[in-house]
């Protein structure tokens, strides 16, 4: 439901915009359609009459030209084939042929007589010339004829036309050139009445003019134009009506679909989407909306599940750190209303051992059982959450704090410490608790959680299976640790680390045969920081791998300058084995220094063997394959030391200094030293006694068969620069030292 709840936030503006679109959609269709129809009608009204009239005039012009060309062709034919032959036969041509039956008409008269036939069609044909014969002296060219003469004289093959009013009528006048032909030249040049005596073939002697009335044509064209305008208007209105009808058919289903969209936006899921059965585009949209509705419902369910998973632990179904913090933030509001609450941070004791020995499925089942028991411990107003791994937390709201928190913590510790039956295994674990009370120990969720976590850290340090309330000095201690961490992160880059070397003396040969490299931190303001203080911190924050690689490289480089019979021993942290780069670090240190692998001794503790034994043994085998020596440090302090000696062929075992220190006070220490030395001799493994500080201790470990000794009696750790002098001094005093 969390995903669905987000939809109404934006639904209102979408709804308003959709309603506005619905009101304006019809107008968005009507206005463009009306404007389109009006533009169509106006276009027809303006363009159609003009175009129709132009078309009619063009047709009249074509018709007039055809007539003029026909008369031009007829005159040419008549002159060449009739007049010329008649003249050769002795028959004369005369314009008064009608009065003299023995003559034939001259070409001009013939054309004019023929043109009389065109009058029935309203055409008027004229032959005019600026060279009039005596019979036509009264004829004068008008302006049209003068313009036509000037044009056609230069372009005999062209035409000349013009619209004008003639005798109160609108006519179209058209003229073509009337040119001299071979049959005409001789006649005109020899005739005494000819106005010109130097004619040549092709000379333009006059015009053939066709006058065509066009009033009827224009009237018909205008009538046709108005019919087109009227038809276009009616067609546009019909189109408008059709579009509006279709628009209404579209708008109604769109309104229905819009209402469905609004319902979806409001979170309504039970209303069916209309018009899904249509086969047109609206049906496609409706079906798409139906699919969207189904997908939205599925997405809402998925979002609700994701939201739940994002705020709950998948294994135990308890609230996770995110939801726990949100609830804590809300619960802190109650503190401001004079109610109190406490936060308990819980960490399971020995849970890792369960995972390592019985496997993760049993560990997961155990976490579920722990969650069930915690739910049974809290009240109705309390909240329990899993913060991660084997860490849990409780918010307890009560009126009597810190008494209620103390009672709850004790109850939780007792409840979780009771045995569990998991998949046929009897499992026993414990828990530690840290408690912070609001608002005394913090006013915001982060501060209160931090303080409860610091109290948990103190409870675990106190021996586990207990609880501790937050105290102000805890914060100061954590701040000091934080400052130490910050300094430690920069110590390697600032060259603040230095190696000291403590002698290793062979008891059998009574000679110095090597040194153990011991790391020292020379802080510029803190002074020398104890390894017991910074090594665990470096392991915890992941710096020990890079520091260990530096130690290996530095120790090998310095040991390479010593006499060839001296070895160097370097301690390895269990965390270095987890980095998977240990073998490469050793190879790099040996390669860069040139130190033979046989002169390098790597010391490990039992903690290395406790983690992922198969992988650890494989790494140790790789190191052994390089030729380096492997020794078991602090032997005798663990639970499985003997089994480790069977699993891996160590080169040396080092007897922990606690047994050497207790020789004078605890007789069993002597027995342990004797047993370890005998075990080493039986297995062919060298034994080193650590922490020898007195002559009596030296005498005992020698008598019990230890092969090597190390301690303040034989030499304290010294910087590398003092080793040459130390070697000389040891050589001089060897008889006294051993």
C-alpha positions as CSV (number, residue, x, y, z in Angstrom):
1,X,0.0,0.0,0.0
2,X,3.0,2.3,0.4
3,X,3.4,2.6,-3.4
4,X,-0.4,3.2,-3.9
5,X,-0.4,5.9,-1.3
6,X,1.9,8.0,-3.4
7,X,-0.6,8.3,-6.3
8,X,-3.3,10.7,-4.8
9,X,-0.6,13.3,-4.1
10,X,-0.4,14.1,-7.8
11,X,-3.9,13.1,-8.8
12,X,-5.6,16.5,-8.2
13,X,-3.6,18.6,-10.6
14,X,-3.9,15.8,-13.2
15,X,-7.7,15.8,-12.7
16,X,-8.0,19.5,-13.1
17,X,-5.9,19.6,-16.2
18,X,-8.0,16.7,-17.7
19,X,-11.3,18.6,-17.1
20,X,-9.9,21.7,-18.7
21,X,-8.9,19.6,-21.7
22,X,-12.3,18.0,-21.9
23,X,-14.1,21.4,-22.0
24,X,-11.8,22.8,-24.7
25,X,-11.6,19.8,-27.0
26,X,-14.8,20.5,-28.9
27,X,-13.8,24.1,-29.4
28,X,-10.4,23.0,-30.6
29,X,-12.2,21.0,-33.3
30,X,-14.9,23.6,-34.1
31,X,-12.7,26.7,-34.5
32,X,-10.1,25.2,-36.8
33,X,-12.9,23.6,-38.9
34,X,-14.9,26.8,-39.2
35,X,-11.7,28.7,-40.1
36,X,-10.8,26.0,-42.6
37,X,-14.3,26.1,-44.3
38,X,-14.3,29.9,-44.3
39,X,-10.8,29.9,-45.9
40,X,-12.0,27.3,-48.5
41,X,-15.1,29.4,-49.4
42,X,-13.1,32.6,-49.6
43,X,-10.5,30.9,-51.7
44,X,-13.2,29.7,-54.1
45,X,-14.9,33.1,-54.1
46,X,-11.6,34.9,-54.9
47,X,-9.8,32.4,-57.1
48,X,-12.6,30.6,-59.0
49,X,-14.2,33.6,-60.8
50,X,-10.8,34.9,-61.8
51,X,-9.6,31.5,-62.9
52,X,-12.8,30.7,-64.8
53,X,-12.8,34.1,-66.6
54,X,-9.1,33.7,-67.5
55,X,-9.8,30.2,-68.8
56,X,-12.7,31.5,-70.9
57,X,-10.6,34.3,-72.3
58,X,-7.8,31.9,-73.0
59,X,-10.2,29.6,-74.9
60,X,-11.5,32.6,-76.9
61,X,-8.0,33.7,-77.7
62,X,-7.2,30.2,-78.9
63,X,-10.3,30.2,-81.0
64,X,-9.6,33.6,-82.6
65,X,-6.0,32.6,-83.3
66,X,-7.2,29.4,-85.0
67,X,-9.6,31.5,-87.1
68,X,-6.9,34.0,-88.1
69,X,-4.4,31.2,-88.9
70,X,-7.0,29.4,-91.0
71,X,-7.7,32.6,-93.0
72,X,-3.9,33.2,-93.3
73,X,-3.5,29.7,-94.7
74,X,-6.5,30.0,-97.0
75,X,-5.3,33.3,-98.4
76,X,-1.9,31.8,-99.1
77,X,-3.4,28.8,-100.7
78,X,-5.7,30.9,-102.8
79,X,-2.9,33.2,-104.0
80,X,-0.5,30.4,-105.0
81,X,-2.9,27.9,-106.4
82,X,-5.8,29.9,-107.8
83,X,-4.8,33.4,-108.6
84,X,-1.4,32.6,-110.0
85,X,-2.8,29.8,-112.2
86,X,-5.7,32.0,-113.3
87,X,-3.4,34.8,-114.2
88,X,-1.2,32.5,-116.2
89,X,-4.3,31.3,-118.1
90,X,-5.2,34.8,-119.0
91,X,-7.9,35.3,-116.4
92,X,-7.6,38.5,-114.4
93,X,-8.3,39.0,-110.7
94,X,-10.4,42.0,-109.7
95,X,-11.9,43.3,-106.4
96,X,-15.1,43.9,-108.5
97,X,-15.4,40.3,-109.7
98,X,-19.0,40.3,-108.9
99,X,-19.8,42.8,-111.6
100,X,-17.5,41.1,-114.2
101,X,-18.1,37.4,-114.7
102,X,-14.8,37.0,-116.5
103,X,-12.7,37.9,-113.5
104,X,-12.0,36.2,-110.2
105,X,-11.7,37.9,-106.8
106,X,-8.4,39.1,-105.6
107,X,-7.1,37.4,-102.5
108,X,-8.2,40.2,-100.2
109,X,-11.7,40.3,-101.5
110,X,-11.8,36.5,-101.4
111,X,-10.9,36.4,-97.8
112,X,-13.4,39.1,-96.8
113,X,-16.1,37.3,-98.7
114,X,-15.2,34.0,-96.9
115,X,-15.1,35.8,-93.6
116,X,-18.7,36.8,-94.0
117,X,-19.5,33.2,-93.1
118,X,-18.0,33.8,-89.6
119,X,-20.5,36.5,-88.7
120,X,-23.0,33.9,-87.8
121,X,-20.8,33.0,-84.9
122,X,-20.4,36.7,-83.9
123,X,-16.8,36.9,-85.4
124,X,-15.7,40.0,-87.3
125,X,-12.8,39.6,-89.7
126,X,-10.9,42.5,-91.1
127,X,-7.9,42.9,-93.4
128,X,-6.1,46.2,-92.7
129,X,-2.9,47.7,-94.0
130,X,-0.9,51.0,-93.7
131,X,-0.6,50.7,-97.5
132,X,-4.2,51.3,-98.6
133,X,-5.2,50.8,-102.3
134,X,-7.0,53.7,-103.9
135,X,-10.3,52.0,-103.2
136,X,-9.6,52.0,-99.5
137,X,-8.0,55.4,-99.0
138,X,-10.5,56.3,-96.3
139,X,-9.4,53.6,-94.0
140,X,-7.2,54.6,-91.0
141,X,-5.5,52.2,-88.5
142,X,-6.7,52.6,-84.9
143,X,-4.5,52.3,-81.9
144,X,-4.8,48.5,-81.6
145,X,-4.0,48.1,-85.3
146,X,-1.0,50.4,-85.1
147,X,0.4,48.5,-82.1
148,X,-0.2,45.2,-83.9
149,X,1.4,46.4,-87.1
150,X,4.5,47.6,-85.2
151,X,4.8,44.3,-83.3
152,X,4.0,41.9,-86.2
153,X,6.2,43.7,-88.6
154,X,9.1,42.7,-86.4
155,X,7.6,39.3,-85.6
156,X,5.6,38.1,-88.6
157,X,5.0,34.7,-87.0
158,X,3.5,36.0,-83.8
159,X,0.1,37.3,-82.7
160,X,-1.2,40.5,-81.0
161,X,-4.4,40.5,-78.9
162,X,-6.2,42.8,-76.4
163,X,-9.5,43.0,-74.5
164,X,-11.4,46.3,-75.1
165,X,-14.7,48.0,-75.5
166,X,-15.8,48.3,-79.1
167,X,-19.0,50.0,-80.0
168,X,-20.3,49.4,-76.5
169,X,-19.4,45.8,-76.5
170,X,-16.6,43.9,-74.7
171,X,-14.6,42.2,-77.4
172,X,-11.3,40.3,-77.8
173,X,-9.3,41.6,-80.8
174,X,-6.5,39.5,-82.3
175,X,-4.2,40.1,-85.2
176,X,-1.7,38.1,-87.3
177,X,0.6,39.3,-90.1
178,X,-0.5,39.2,-93.7
179,X,2.8,38.6,-95.6
180,X,3.6,38.8,-99.4
181,X,4.0,35.6,-101.4
182,X,5.6,35.0,-104.7
183,X,2.3,35.1,-106.6
184,X,1.5,38.5,-105.0
185,X,4.9,40.3,-105.5
186,X,4.8,40.6,-109.3
187,X,1.1,41.6,-109.3
188,X,1.5,44.3,-106.7
189,X,4.8,45.7,-108.1
190,X,3.3,46.0,-111.7
191,X,-0.1,47.2,-110.8
192,X,-0.4,50.9,-111.5
193,X,-2.8,51.4,-108.5
194,X,-0.4,49.6,-106.1
195,X,0.6,51.9,-103.2
196,X,4.1,50.4,-103.2
197,X,6.3,49.1,-106.0
198,X,9.2,47.4,-104.3
199,X,7.5,44.4,-102.6
200,X,9.5,41.3,-101.8
201,X,8.5,37.8,-100.7
202,X,7.9,37.8,-96.9
203,X,7.2,41.5,-96.5
204,X,4.3,42.2,-94.1
205,X,1.8,44.2,-96.1
206,X,-1.1,44.2,-93.6
207,X,-3.0,42.5,-90.8
208,X,-5.7,39.9,-90.6
209,X,-7.8,40.9,-87.6
210,X,-10.4,38.8,-85.8
211,X,-12.8,40.6,-83.5
212,X,-14.6,38.2,-81.1
213,X,-17.4,39.4,-78.7
214,X,-16.8,37.9,-75.2
215,X,-19.7,39.3,-73.2
216,X,-21.6,36.0,-73.3
217,X,-18.4,34.1,-72.4
218,X,-17.8,36.4,-69.4
219,X,-21.4,36.2,-68.3
220,X,-21.3,32.4,-68.4
221,X,-18.0,32.3,-66.6
222,X,-19.2,34.5,-63.8
223,X,-22.3,32.4,-63.4
224,X,-20.2,29.3,-63.2
225,X,-18.0,31.0,-60.6
226,X,-20.9,31.8,-58.3
227,X,-22.1,28.2,-58.7
228,X,-18.6,27.0,-57.6
229,X,-18.7,29.4,-54.7
230,X,-22.1,28.2,-53.6
231,X,-21.2,24.6,-54.0
232,X,-17.9,25.1,-52.1
233,X,-19.8,26.8,-49.3
234,X,-22.4,24.0,-49.1
235,X,-19.7,21.4,-49.2
236,X,-17.7,23.2,-46.5
237,X,-20.8,23.4,-44.2
238,X,-21.5,19.7,-44.8
239,X,-17.9,18.9,-44.0
240,X,-18.2,21.0,-40.8
241,X,-21.3,19.2,-39.8
242,X,-19.7,15.8,-40.4
243,X,-16.6,16.7,-38.5
244,X,-18.6,18.1,-35.5
245,X,-20.8,14.9,-35.5
246,X,-17.7,12.7,-35.5
247,X,-16.1,15.0,-32.8
248,X,-19.1,14.5,-30.6
249,X,-18.8,10.7,-31.1
250,X,-15.2,10.9,-30.1
251,X,-15.6,13.3,-27.1
252,X,-18.2,11.2,-25.3
253,X,-16.0,8.1,-25.1
254,X,-13.0,10.2,-24.3
255,X,-14.9,11.7,-21.4
256,X,-15.8,8.2,-20.1
257,X,-12.1,7.2,-20.3
258,X,-11.1,10.4,-18.6
259,X,-13.4,9.6,-15.7
260,X,-11.7,6.2,-15.4
261,X,-8.3,7.9,-15.4
262,X,-9.4,10.2,-12.6
263,X,-10.7,7.2,-10.6
264,X,-7.4,5.4,-11.0
265,X,-5.6,8.6,-9.9
266,X,-7.8,8.6,-6.7
267,X,-6.8,5.0,-6.1
268,X,-10.2,3.4,-7.1
269,X,-9.4,0.0,-8.5
270,X,-12.9,-1.7,-8.8
271,X,-14.3,0.5,-11.7
272,X,-14.1,-1.3,-15.1
273,X,-12.6,0.6,-18.0
274,X,-15.3,1.5,-20.6
275,X,-15.2,1.0,-24.4
276,X,-12.7,-1.8,-24.3
277,X,-14.8,-3.7,-26.7
278,X,-14.5,-1.1,-29.5
279,X,-12.5,-2.1,-32.6
280,X,-11.2,1.4,-33.4
281,X,-8.4,3.5,-31.9
282,X,-10.5,4.5,-28.9
283,X,-10.9,0.8,-28.1
284,X,-7.1,0.4,-28.4
285,X,-6.7,3.3,-25.9
286,X,-9.3,1.8,-23.5
287,X,-7.6,-1.6,-23.6
288,X,-4.2,0.0,-23.1
289,X,-5.7,1.9,-20.1
290,X,-7.1,-1.4,-18.8
291,X,-3.6,-3.0,-19.1
292,X,-2.2,0.0,-17.3
293,X,-4.7,-0.4,-14.5
294,X,-3.8,-4.0,-14.1
295,X,-0.1,-3.2,-14.1
296,X,-0.6,-0.4,-11.6
297,X,-2.4,-2.8,-9.3
298,X,0.5,-5.3,-9.7
299,X,3.0,-2.5,-9.2
300,X,1.2,-1.3,-6.1
301,X,1.3,-4.8,-4.6
302,X,5.0,-5.1,-5.6
303,X,5.8,-1.7,-4.1
304,X,4.0,-2.6,-0.9
305,X,6.1,-5.8,-0.7
306,X,9.3,-3.9,-1.5
307,X,8.4,-1.2,1.1
308,X,7.8,-3.9,3.7
309,X,11.1,-5.7,2.8
310,X,13.0,-2.4,2.8
311,X,11.9,-1.9,6.4
312,X,11.9,-5.5,7.7
313,X,14.5,-8.2,8.1
314,X,13.9,-10.9,5.5
315,X,15.0,-13.7,7.9
316,X,13.2,-12.9,11.2
317,X,10.5,-10.6,9.8
318,X,11.4,-8.1,12.5
319,X,11.8,-4.4,11.7
320,X,15.3,-3.6,10.4
321,X,17.6,-0.7,11.2
322,X,15.7,1.7,8.9
323,X,12.3,1.1,10.5
324,X,13.7,0.8,13.9
325,X,15.2,4.3,13.6
326,X,11.9,5.7,12.3
327,X,10.0,4.2,15.2
328,X,12.6,5.5,17.6
329,X,12.3,9.0,16.2
330,X,8.5,8.8,16.6
331,X,8.9,7.4,20.2
332,X,11.2,10.2,21.2
333,X,8.3,12.6,20.7
334,X,6.7,10.9,23.7
335,X,9.8,11.7,25.8
336,X,9.0,15.4,25.3
337,X,5.6,14.7,26.8
338,X,7.1,13.5,30.1
339,X,7.3,9.8,29.1
340,X,10.6,8.0,29.1
341,X,12.1,5.3,26.9
342,X,15.3,3.2,26.9
343,X,17.2,1.7,23.9
344,X,18.8,-1.7,24.5
345,X,21.4,-2.9,22.0
346,X,21.9,-6.7,22.1
347,X,24.7,-8.8,20.7
348,X,24.6,-12.6,20.8
349,X,27.5,-14.3,22.6
350,X,29.1,-17.4,20.9
351,X,26.8,-17.1,17.8
352,X,29.8,-17.3,15.4
353,X,30.8,-20.6,16.9
354,X,27.4,-22.0,16.1
355,X,27.7,-20.8,12.5
356,X,31.2,-22.2,12.2
357,X,30.5,-25.6,13.8
358,X,26.9,-26.3,12.8
359,X,26.6,-24.3,9.6
360,X,24.6,-21.3,8.5
361,X,21.2,-23.0,8.2
362,X,21.3,-23.8,11.9
363,X,22.5,-20.3,12.6
364,X,19.6,-18.8,10.6
365,X,17.1,-21.0,12.5
366,X,18.7,-19.9,15.7
367,X,18.2,-16.2,14.8
368,X,14.5,-16.9,14.1
369,X,14.2,-18.6,17.5
370,X,15.9,-15.6,19.2
371,X,13.5,-13.2,17.5
372,X,10.5,-15.2,18.8
373,X,11.9,-15.1,22.3
374,X,12.6,-11.4,22.1
375,X,9.0,-10.7,21.0
376,X,7.8,-12.6,24.0
377,X,10.0,-10.4,26.3
378,X,8.7,-7.0,25.2
379,X,5.5,-5.1,26.0
380,X,2.8,-3.9,23.6
381,X,4.3,-0.4,23.3
382,X,7.9,-1.7,22.8
383,X,9.7,-2.4,19.5
384,X,12.3,-5.1,18.8
385,X,14.4,-5.1,15.6
386,X,17.3,-6.9,14.0
387,X,20.0,-4.4,13.1
388,X,22.1,-7.0,11.3
389,X,24.1,-10.2,11.8
390,X,23.6,-11.2,15.4
391,X,22.7,-7.7,16.6
392,X,19.2,-6.8,17.9
393,X,17.8,-3.7,19.5
394,X,14.7,-2.9,21.7
395,X,13.0,0.4,22.3
396,X,11.2,0.2,25.7
397,X,8.6,2.9,26.5
398,X,7.9,3.0,30.2
399,X,7.2,5.4,33.0
400,X,9.9,4.1,35.3
401,X,13.3,4.3,33.7
402,X,16.0,3.2,34.2
403,X,14.4,0.5,36.5
404,X,12.2,-0.9,33.7
405,X,15.2,-1.2,31.3
406,X,17.3,-3.0,34.0
407,X,14.4,-5.5,34.5
408,X,14.0,-6.0,30.8
409,X,17.7,-6.5,30.2
410,X,18.0,-9.1,32.9
411,X,14.9,-10.9,31.5
412,X,16.2,-10.9,28.0
413,X,19.6,-12.2,29.1
414,X,18.0,-15.0,31.0
415,X,15.5,-15.9,28.3
416,X,18.1,-16.0,25.4
417,X,20.5,-18.0,27.5
418,X,18.1,-20.9,27.9
419,X,19.0,-23.9,25.6
420,X,17.6,-24.1,22.1
421,X,16.7,-27.2,20.1
422,X,17.6,-26.5,16.5
423,X,17.4,-29.3,13.9
424,X,18.3,-31.9,16.5
425,X,21.1,-29.9,18.0
426,X,21.1,-28.5,21.5
427,X,22.5,-25.0,21.2
428,X,23.4,-22.7,24.1
429,X,24.3,-19.0,23.6
430,X,24.2,-15.9,25.6
431,X,23.7,-12.2,25.0
432,X,25.2,-8.9,26.2
433,X,23.2,-5.7,26.4
434,X,24.0,-2.0,26.3
435,X,21.4,0.5,27.5
436,X,20.9,4.2,26.9
437,X,18.0,6.2,28.4
438,X,16.4,9.2,26.7
439,X,16.7,12.0,27.1
440,X,19.5,11.7,29.6
441,X,21.8,9.8,27.2
442,X,20.7,11.5,24.0
443,X,17.9,13.5,22.3
444,X,18.0,12.2,18.8
445,X,18.0,8.6,17.4
446,X,21.6,8.5,16.2
447,X,23.0,9.8,19.4
448,X,20.9,7.4,21.6
449,X,21.9,4.4,19.4
450,X,25.5,5.4,19.5
451,X,25.5,5.6,23.2
452,X,23.7,2.3,23.6
453,X,26.2,0.7,21.3
454,X,29.1,2.0,23.4
455,X,27.4,0.6,26.5
456,X,27.2,-2.8,24.7
457,X,30.9,-2.6,23.9
458,X,31.6,-2.1,27.6
459,X,29.3,-5.0,28.5
460,X,31.1,-7.4,26.2
461,X,34.5,-6.2,27.6
462,X,33.2,-7.0,31.1
463,X,32.9,-10.7,30.3
464,X,29.7,-11.0,28.2
465,X,26.3,-12.3,29.5
466,X,25.7,-9.0,31.3
467,X,24.4,-5.5,30.6
468,X,25.8,-2.0,31.1
469,X,24.2,1.4,31.1
470,X,25.8,4.2,29.2
471,X,28.1,6.5,31.1
472,X,29.7,9.7,30.0
473,X,33.3,8.3,30.3
474,X,32.4,5.7,27.7
475,X,32.0,8.4,25.2
476,X,35.4,9.9,26.1
477,X,36.9,6.4,25.8
478,X,35.4,5.9,22.3
479,X,36.5,9.4,21.3
480,X,40.0,8.5,22.3
481,X,39.8,5.3,20.4
482,X,38.6,7.2,17.4
483,X,41.5,9.7,17.5
484,X,43.9,6.7,17.8
485,X,42.3,5.2,14.7
486,X,42.7,8.4,12.7
487,X,46.4,8.6,13.7
488,X,46.9,4.9,12.9
489,X,45.4,5.3,9.4
490,X,48.2,7.8,8.5
491,X,51.0,6.2,10.5
492,X,52.3,4.1,7.6
493,X,52.3,7.0,5.2
494,X,54.2,9.1,7.7
495,X,56.9,6.5,8.3
496,X,56.0,6.3,12.0
497,X,56.5,2.5,12.2
498,X,59.8,1.0,13.2
499,X,61.0,-2.6,13.6
500,X,62.8,-3.7,16.7
501,X,64.7,-7.0,16.9
502,X,65.0,-9.4,19.8
503,X,67.7,-12.1,19.8
504,X,66.9,-15.8,19.3
505,X,69.7,-17.9,20.9
506,X,70.4,-21.6,20.1
507,X,70.9,-23.4,23.4
508,X,72.7,-26.4,21.9
509,X,75.3,-24.4,19.9
510,X,75.4,-21.5,22.4
511,X,75.2,-19.0,19.6
512,X,72.9,-16.3,18.2
513,X,71.0,-17.7,15.3
514,X,68.4,-15.0,14.5
515,X,66.1,-12.2,15.6
516,X,62.3,-11.8,16.0
517,X,61.0,-8.6,14.3
518,X,58.7,-6.7,16.7
519,X,56.7,-3.7,15.4
520,X,56.8,-0.4,17.2
521,X,54.8,2.8,16.6
522,X,56.7,6.0,17.3
523,X,54.0,8.5,17.5
524,X,55.1,12.2,17.2
525,X,53.0,13.3,20.2
526,X,51.9,10.1,22.0
527,X,55.4,8.7,22.1
528,X,55.9,4.9,21.7
529,X,52.4,3.3,21.4
530,X,52.2,-0.3,22.7
531,X,51.5,-3.0,20.1
532,X,48.9,-4.4,22.5
533,X,47.0,-1.1,22.0
534,X,47.3,-0.6,18.2
535,X,47.6,-4.1,16.7
536,X,44.0,-5.2,17.7
537,X,42.8,-1.9,16.4
538,X,44.6,-2.3,13.1
539,X,43.1,-5.8,12.8
540,X,39.6,-4.5,13.5
541,X,39.7,-1.6,11.0
542,X,41.4,-3.6,8.2
543,X,44.9,-1.9,8.3
544,X,46.8,-4.9,9.5
545,X,47.2,-6.3,5.9
546,X,49.0,-3.3,4.6
547,X,51.0,-2.9,7.8
548,X,51.9,-6.6,7.8
549,X,53.1,-6.4,4.2
550,X,55.3,-3.4,5.2
551,X,56.7,-5.4,8.1
552,X,57.6,-8.4,5.9
553,X,59.3,-6.2,3.3
554,X,61.2,-4.2,5.9
555,X,62.3,-7.2,7.9
556,X,63.5,-9.1,4.8
557,X,65.4,-6.0,3.6
558,X,67.2,-5.5,6.9
559,X,67.9,-9.2,7.5
560,X,69.5,-9.3,4.0
561,X,72.3,-7.1,5.5
562,X,73.1,-9.5,8.3
563,X,75.5,-12.5,8.4
564,X,74.2,-15.4,6.3
565,X,73.5,-17.7,9.2
566,X,71.1,-15.4,10.9
567,X,67.3,-15.8,10.4
568,X,64.5,-13.3,10.9
569,X,61.1,-14.2,12.5
570,X,58.0,-12.2,11.6
571,X,54.6,-12.5,13.3
572,X,51.5,-12.9,11.1
573,X,48.0,-11.8,12.1
574,X,45.0,-14.1,11.5
575,X,43.5,-11.2,9.5
576,X,46.4,-11.4,7.0
577,X,45.3,-14.9,6.1
578,X,41.8,-13.6,5.3
579,X,43.2,-11.1,2.7
580,X,44.3,-13.9,0.3
581,X,47.3,-11.8,-0.6
582,X,49.7,-13.2,2.1
583,X,51.6,-15.5,-0.3
584,X,52.1,-12.6,-2.8
585,X,53.3,-10.3,0.0
586,X,55.9,-12.9,1.2
587,X,57.1,-13.5,-2.4
588,X,57.3,-9.7,-3.0
589,X,59.3,-9.2,0.2
590,X,61.8,-12.0,-0.6
591,X,62.2,-10.9,-4.2
592,X,62.8,-7.2,-3.5
593,X,65.3,-7.9,-0.7
594,X,67.1,-10.9,-2.1
595,X,66.8,-12.7,1.2
596,X,66.9,-16.5,0.9
597,X,63.5,-18.0,1.8
598,X,65.2,-20.4,4.3
599,X,66.2,-17.4,6.5
600,X,62.6,-16.2,6.9
601,X,60.5,-17.6,9.7
602,X,56.8,-16.9,9.9
603,X,55.1,-17.1,13.3
604,X,51.3,-17.8,13.5
605,X,49.0,-18.3,16.5
606,X,46.3,-20.8,17.1
607,X,43.7,-18.2,16.0
608,X,44.9,-18.6,12.4
609,X,44.1,-22.3,12.5
610,X,40.6,-21.7,13.9
611,X,39.4,-19.9,10.7
612,X,38.5,-21.9,7.5
613,X,41.0,-24.6,8.3
614,X,41.2,-26.1,4.7
615,X,42.1,-22.7,3.2
616,X,44.5,-21.9,6.0
617,X,46.3,-25.2,5.5
618,X,46.5,-24.6,1.8
619,X,48.1,-21.2,2.4
620,X,50.5,-22.6,4.9
621,X,51.5,-25.3,2.3
622,X,52.1,-22.6,-0.3
623,X,54.4,-20.7,2.1
624,X,56.2,-23.9,3.1
625,X,56.7,-24.6,-0.6
626,X,58.5,-21.3,-1.0
627,X,61.1,-22.6,1.5
628,X,60.2,-20.4,4.5
629,X,59.9,-21.8,8.0
630,X,56.6,-21.9,9.9
631,X,56.4,-21.8,13.7
632,X,53.4,-22.1,16.1
633,X,53.5,-19.2,18.5
634,X,52.0,-19.1,22.0
635,X,51.8,-22.9,22.0
636,X,49.9,-24.5,24.9
637,X,47.4,-21.7,25.5
638,X,44.7,-22.9,23.1
639,X,42.4,-25.9,23.0
640,X,43.5,-27.7,19.9
641,X,47.3,-27.2,19.6
642,X,48.1,-30.9,19.4
643,X,45.7,-31.5,16.6
644,X,47.3,-28.7,14.6
645,X,50.7,-30.3,14.9
646,X,49.2,-33.4,13.3
647,X,47.6,-31.4,10.5
648,X,50.6,-29.4,9.5
649,X,54.4,-30.0,9.8
650,X,55.5,-26.9,11.7
651,X,59.2,-26.2,11.9
652,X,59.1,-24.8,15.4
653,X,56.8,-24.4,18.4
654,X,57.2,-21.5,20.8
655,X,56.3,-22.1,24.4
656,X,54.2,-19.2,25.7
657,X,56.0,-17.0,28.2
658,X,53.2,-17.4,30.7
659,X,54.6,-20.9,31.5
660,X,58.2,-19.6,31.8
661,X,57.0,-16.8,34.1
662,X,55.1,-19.2,36.4
663,X,58.0,-21.7,36.9
664,X,58.8,-20.5,40.4
665,X,55.1,-20.4,41.6
666,X,53.3,-23.2,39.7
667,X,54.9,-26.6,39.5
668,X,52.6,-27.7,36.7
669,X,54.3,-25.1,34.4
670,X,57.5,-27.3,34.7
671,X,55.5,-30.3,33.6
672,X,54.0,-28.5,30.6
673,X,57.4,-27.2,29.5
674,X,58.8,-30.7,29.8
675,X,55.9,-32.1,27.8
676,X,56.2,-29.6,25.0
677,X,59.9,-30.0,24.7
678,X,59.6,-33.7,24.6
679,X,56.8,-33.5,22.0
680,X,59.0,-31.3,19.9
681,X,61.9,-33.7,20.1
682,X,59.7,-36.6,19.3
683,X,58.3,-34.9,16.2
684,X,61.6,-33.4,15.1
685,X,60.3,-29.8,15.8
686,X,62.4,-27.2,17.4
687,X,61.1,-25.5,20.6
688,X,61.7,-22.0,21.7
689,X,61.1,-20.8,25.2
690,X,59.8,-17.2,25.3
691,X,60.1,-14.7,28.1
692,X,63.3,-15.9,29.8
693,X,64.4,-13.2,32.2
694,X,66.4,-15.0,34.9
695,X,69.3,-17.4,35.1
696,X,67.1,-19.9,36.9
697,X,64.5,-19.9,34.1
698,X,67.4,-20.3,31.5
699,X,68.7,-23.3,33.5
700,X,65.3,-25.0,33.6
701,X,64.4,-24.6,29.9
702,X,67.9,-25.9,29.0
703,X,67.5,-28.9,31.3
704,X,64.0,-29.7,29.9
705,X,65.4,-29.9,26.3
706,X,64.3,-26.6,24.7
707,X,66.4,-25.9,21.6
708,X,66.1,-22.1,21.5
709,X,65.5,-19.3,24.0
710,X,64.3,-15.7,23.8
711,X,63.9,-13.1,26.5
712,X,65.2,-10.0,28.3
713,X,68.0,-12.0,29.9
714,X,69.6,-12.5,26.4
715,X,68.6,-9.2,24.9
716,X,65.8,-6.7,24.8
717,X,64.3,-5.6,21.5
718,X,66.6,-3.1,19.7
719,X,66.4,-1.0,16.5
720,X,68.0,-2.4,13.4
721,X,70.8,0.2,13.6
722,X,72.1,-1.4,16.8
723,X,72.3,-5.0,15.5
724,X,76.0,-4.8,14.3
725,X,77.1,-3.7,17.7
726,X,74.8,-6.2,19.3
727,X,76.3,-9.0,17.3
728,X,79.8,-8.0,18.4
729,X,78.8,-7.7,22.0
730,X,77.0,-11.0,22.0
731,X,80.1,-12.7,20.5
732,X,82.3,-11.3,23.2
733,X,80.0,-12.3,26.1
734,X,78.6,-15.5,24.6
735,X,80.2,-17.7,27.2
736,X,78.7,-15.6,30.0
737,X,75.3,-15.3,28.4
738,X,74.8,-19.0,27.8
